[in-house]
């Protein structure tokens, strides 16, 4: 389980819920339901972490609640 903040909102333009992970650059997912977007975000977070590790890049330590969210 990852401890990164996930922001989920409805996008009328996309017709889907969007899940963004602000601490991981470019890490986002979508889904037809709130729960699906969260589930997909968890998958993308794991893939983001695996890719960073494979490339030898640091992974940020989760900061918890961000002040601007």
Buried (B, 14 or more C-beta within 10 A) or exposed (E): EBEBBBEBEEEEEEEBBBBBBBBBEEBBBBBEEEEBBBBBBBEBBEEBBEEBEEEEEEBEEEEEEEEEE
